[in-house]
Amino acid sequence: MKDTSSILATAKETILLESNSIANLANLLDNSFVEAVKFILNSNGRVIVTGIGKSANIANKMVATFNSTGTPAVFMHAADAIHGDLGNVQQNDVVICISKSGNTPEIKVLVPLIKNSKNKIIAITGNPESFLGTNADFVLNSFVEKEACPNNLAPTTSTTAQLVIGDALAVCLLELRGFTSKDFAKYHPGGALGKRLYLRVSDLINKNELPKVTANDKVTKVIVEISEKRLGVTAVTDDNNKIIGIITDGDIRRMLSKTTKIDELTAADIMSSNPKTIDVDAMAVDALDTLENNSITQILVTDSNKNYVGVVHLHDLIKEGIF
């Protein structure tokens, strides 16, 4: 029990220490942040993000975030930069240099080389009075009072602070560019996230049968239609292919619990009128929301003229990894 409580206490202390430090970053923001955002926005080049040690890991993540939100970015390791990779920096590029102390040897060598090339430098540092801070064109203060490490040595709180400032830059640029979910989808076509952003109902119904009956069809035909089409449901349509009702396998079970005289019943006797529908051009994720909000597992699909064109089943969304 002592070990359990000790572990939890340490974890909570770490989280609270880092969260308090991150919250304090809002108090450190100044006009330099605004000017840095504007400069990146108006730049014709890319954002080169560099650092060393754990800051280099943060730089890599920052580059990934920039690229995925519409700001072209390239990672350059500070140590490699002074051994040939400085050639990555082109004329119109802006360089974000990340360093907690701002005084590491590699940074002291790199910064003058960048300045000689007339590229602007944005410093993310916990020490604005450092070599990096005093030589940068824009300084973003990432000061933290203490690392979460009990020895106050291992980069923990400080790297989290760097990451958050990078996210703040990316989000500001995203909003200023008018970057939308459609833009985001272009950069994330793979995986479940991409599918949530681009997959439409029309992409799902092409794989399914089209179960339907008329209001006057016998219940025996309804049962066969639901069974053969294997979607657990059938639409009830009129002569113009407009939906007037829906019958699910649950409706069939409830009917059988009440009567065995099914030869006397028609689809109109057991259907539910005015069922939920969704447009064929709607996003698949919208279909999922409708299913969840109404506690149903299937939804009928209509085209722009309200004609019945298909069925989306919850299993379709699960197969696509959207659910």
C-alpha positions in Angstrom: 0.0 0.0 0.0 2.9 2.3 0.8 4.4 1.8 -2.6 1.0 2.4 -4.3 0.4 5.6 -2.5 3.9 6.8 -3.1 3.7 6.1 -6.8 0.4 7.9 -7.1 1.7 10.8 -5.0 4.7 11.3 -7.3 2.6 11.0 -10.4 0.1 13.6 -9.1 2.9 15.9 -8.0 4.5 15.7 -11.5 1.3 16.5 -13.3 0.4 19.4 -11.0 3.9 20.8 -11.2 3.9 20.7 -15.0 0.3 22.0 -15.3 1.0 25.0 -13.1 4.2 25.8 -15.0 2.3 25.6 -18.3 -0.5 27.8 -17.0 2.2 30.4 -16.1 3.4 30.6 -19.7 0.3 32.6 -20.5 1.7 35.3 -18.2 5.0 35.3 -20.1 3.5 35.9 -23.6 4.2 39.4 -25.0 4.3 41.3 -28.2 7.3 39.3 -29.4 5.0 36.3 -29.7 2.6 38.3 -31.8 5.3 39.6 -34.1 6.8 36.1 -34.5 3.4 34.7 -35.6 2.9 37.6 -38.1 6.4 37.1 -39.5 5.9 33.4 -40.1 2.5 34.1 -41.6 3.9 36.6 -44.1 7.1 34.7 -44.8 7.5 33.2 -48.3 9.8 30.5 -46.9 9.6 27.6 -44.6 9.9 27.3 -40.8 13.2 25.5 -39.9 13.0 24.2 -36.3 16.2 23.3 -34.5 17.5 22.3 -31.1 19.8 19.8 -29.4 19.1 17.0 -26.9 15.6 16.8 -25.6 14.8 20.2 -27.3 15.6 18.5 -30.7 12.8 15.9 -29.9 10.4 18.8 -29.2 11.5 20.4 -32.5 10.6 17.3 -34.4 7.1 17.3 -32.9 6.7 21.0 -33.6 7.6 20.4 -37.3 5.0 17.6 -37.5 2.4 19.9 -36.1 3.3 22.8 -38.4 3.2 20.6 -41.5 -0.1 19.1 -40.6 -1.7 22.5 -40.1 -0.6 24.3 -43.2 2.8 25.8 -42.2 5.6 24.1 -44.2 8.4 23.2 -41.7 11.7 21.3 -41.7 13.6 19.8 -38.7 17.3 20.5 -38.5 19.4 19.1 -35.6 21.6 21.9 -34.1 24.6 19.6 -34.0 24.2 18.4 -37.6 23.6 22.0 -38.7 27.1 23.1 -38.0 28.5 20.0 -39.8 26.8 20.5 -43.1 23.0 20.5 -42.6 22.9 24.3 -42.4 22.4 24.1 -46.2 18.8 23.2 -45.4 18.1 26.9 -44.5 17.1 28.8 -47.7 16.9 32.5 -48.2 13.4 33.2 -47.1 13.2 30.6 -44.3 12.7 31.6 -40.7 14.5 29.6 -38.0 12.9 28.6 -34.6 15.7 27.7 -32.2 14.8 25.8 -29.1 17.0 25.8 -26.0 16.2 25.9 -22.3 19.4 27.6 -21.3 20.1 29.3 -24.6 23.8 28.9 -23.9 24.7 25.5 -25.2 27.9 25.4 -27.3 26.1 24.2 -30.5 23.6 27.1 -30.2 26.5 29.6 -29.7 28.1 28.4 -33.0 24.8 28.0 -34.9 23.1 31.4 -34.2 25.8 33.6 -35.8 25.9 31.4 -38.9 22.1 31.9 -39.3 22.3 35.6 -38.7 25.1 35.9 -41.3 22.6 34.4 -43.8 20.1 37.1 -42.9 17.5 34.6 -41.8 15.3 35.7 -38.9 15.6 33.7 -35.6 12.7 33.0 -33.2 14.1 31.8 -29.9 12.1 29.5 -27.6 14.1 29.7 -24.4 13.7 29.7 -20.6 16.5 32.3 -20.4 15.7 35.4 -22.5 19.0 36.9 -21.2 21.0 34.1 -22.7 23.2 34.1 -25.8 20.3 32.8 -27.9 17.8 35.2 -26.3 19.9 38.3 -26.8 20.7 37.4 -30.4 17.3 36.3 -31.6 14.9 38.6 -33.5 11.9 37.3 -31.5 12.1 35.8 -28.1 9.4 33.5 -26.7 9.9 33.0 -23.0 9.5 29.3 -21.9 10.7 29.8 -18.4 9.8 27.2 -15.8 10.7 27.4 -12.2 11.4 23.7 -11.6 11.7 20.5 -13.6 9.4 17.7 -12.5 12.6 15.6 -12.0 13.2 15.4 -8.2 16.9 16.3 -8.9 15.7 19.3 -11.0 17.9 18.0 -13.9 16.1 15.8 -16.4 14.2 18.0 -19.0 10.6 17.4 -18.1 8.6 20.6 -17.3 10.9 22.6 -19.6 10.3 20.5 -22.6 6.6 20.4 -22.0 6.7 24.2 -21.9 8.5 24.3 -25.2 6.0 21.9 -26.8 3.1 24.1 -25.6 4.6 27.2 -27.1 5.0 25.4 -30.4 1.4 24.4 -30.3 0.3 27.9 -29.5 2.3 29.1 -32.6 0.7 26.4 -34.8 -2.8 27.1 -33.7 -2.5 30.9 -34.1 -1.1 30.3 -37.6 -3.9 27.8 -38.3 -6.6 30.3 -37.4 -5.0 33.2 -39.3 -4.7 31.0 -42.5 -8.4 30.0 -42.2 -7.3 26.4 -42.1 -10.4 24.2 -42.0 -11.2 20.5 -41.4 -11.2 20.0 -45.2 -7.7 21.3 -45.3 -6.8 19.1 -42.4 -8.2 16.1 -44.3 -5.9 16.7 -47.2 -2.9 16.2 -45.0 -4.3 13.3 -43.1 -5.8 10.9 -45.7 -4.8 7.8 -43.9 -6.1 6.0 -40.8 -9.2 6.5 -38.8 -8.6 10.3 -38.4 -8.5 10.8 -42.1 -11.6 8.7 -42.7 -13.5 10.8 -40.2 -12.6 13.8 -42.2 -13.3 12.7 -45.8 -15.4 9.5 -45.8 -19.0 10.1 -46.9 -22.2 8.2 -46.6 -22.0 7.5 -50.4 -18.8 5.6 -49.8 -20.5 3.3 -47.4 -23.8 2.4 -49.1 -22.2 1.2 -52.3 -21.1 -1.9 -50.4 -24.6 -2.7 -49.1 -27.8 -4.2 -50.5 -30.9 -2.1 -51.0 -33.7 -3.7 -48.9 -37.1 -2.3 -49.6 -40.8 -3.3 -49.6 -44.1 -1.5 -50.3 -46.7 -0.8 -47.7 -49.0 -3.5 -49.1 -46.4 -6.3 -49.1 -47.1 -9.2 -46.7 -45.1 -9.5 -43.6 -43.7 -12.8 -44.9 -42.1 -10.9 -47.7 -40.8 -8.3 -45.3 -39.1 -11.1 -43.3 -37.5 -12.5 -46.4 -36.3 -9.1 -47.5 -34.6 -8.4 -44.2 -33.1 -11.8 -44.0 -31.7 -11.8 -47.6 -30.3 -8.3 -47.5 -28.6 -8.9 -44.1 -28.8 -5.4 -42.8 -31.4 -6.0 -40.1 -33.8 -3.5 -41.7 -35.8 -2.7 -44.7 -37.3 0.6 -46.0 -40.9 0.8 -46.8 -41.3 3.0 -50.0 -44.1 4.3 -52.1 -44.4 4.0 -55.9 -42.1 6.9 -56.4 -39.3 5.4 -54.3 -39.9 7.8 -51.4 -39.5 6.5 -47.9 -42.8 6.2 -45.9 -41.5 3.9 -43.2 -39.0 1.5 -41.8 -39.1 -2.1 -40.4 -36.3 -3.5 -38.4 -35.6 -7.1 -37.2 -36.6 -5.8 -33.8 -40.0 -4.9 -35.1 -40.4 -8.4 -36.4 -39.5 -9.9 -33.0 -42.0 -7.6 -31.3 -44.7 -8.6 -33.8 -44.1 -12.3 -33.3 -44.4 -11.9 -29.5 -47.9 -10.5 -30.0 -49.3 -12.6 -32.8 -48.7 -15.7 -34.9 -51.2 -14.7 -37.6 -48.6 -13.0 -39.7 -50.4 -13.9 -43.0 -53.0 -11.3 -42.2 -50.4 -8.5 -41.7 -48.8 -6.1 -44.2 -45.7 -3.9 -43.9 -47.9 -0.9 -43.2 -49.2 -2.7 -40.0 -45.8 -3.0 -38.4 -43.6 -0.2 -39.9 -42.5 2.9 -38.0 -43.4 6.1 -39.9 -41.1 9.0 -40.5 -37.8 7.2 -39.8 -34.5 9.0 -39.4 -32.7 9.5 -42.7 -29.4 11.0 -43.9 -28.4 12.6 -47.1 -26.1 10.5 -49.4 -23.5 13.3 -49.5 -23.3 13.7 -45.7 -20.1 12.9 -43.9 -19.9 9.3 -42.5 -19.1 10.8 -39.1 -22.4 12.6 -39.2 -24.2 9.3 -39.8 -22.4 8.0 -36.7 -23.6 10.9 -34.6 -27.2 10.4 -35.7 -27.0 6.7 -34.8 -25.5 7.4 -31.4 -27.9 10.3 -30.6 -31.0 8.2 -31.5 -29.7 4.8 -30.1 -30.2 3.1 -33.4 -28.0 0.8 -35.5 -29.2 1.6 -39.0 -30.2 4.7 -40.9 -31.8 5.0 -44.3 -30.1 7.1 -46.9 -31.8 9.5 -49.4 -30.5 11.6 -52.4 -31.1 15.3 -53.0 -34.6 14.5 -54.3 -35.4 12.5 -51.2 -35.3 9.2 -53.1 -34.4 6.1 -51.1 -30.8 5.0 -52.1 -29.4 2.9 -49.4 -28.7 1.9 -45.8 -25.8 2.7 -43.5 -25.3 0.2 -40.6 -23.3 0.8 -37.5 -21.1 -2.2 -38.6 -20.1 -0.2 -41.7 -18.7 2.5 -39.6 -16.9 0.1 -37.3 -15.3 -1.6 -40.3 -14.0 1.7 -41.5 -12.5 2.4 -38.1 -14.7 5.5 -37.5 -16.6 4.2 -34.5 
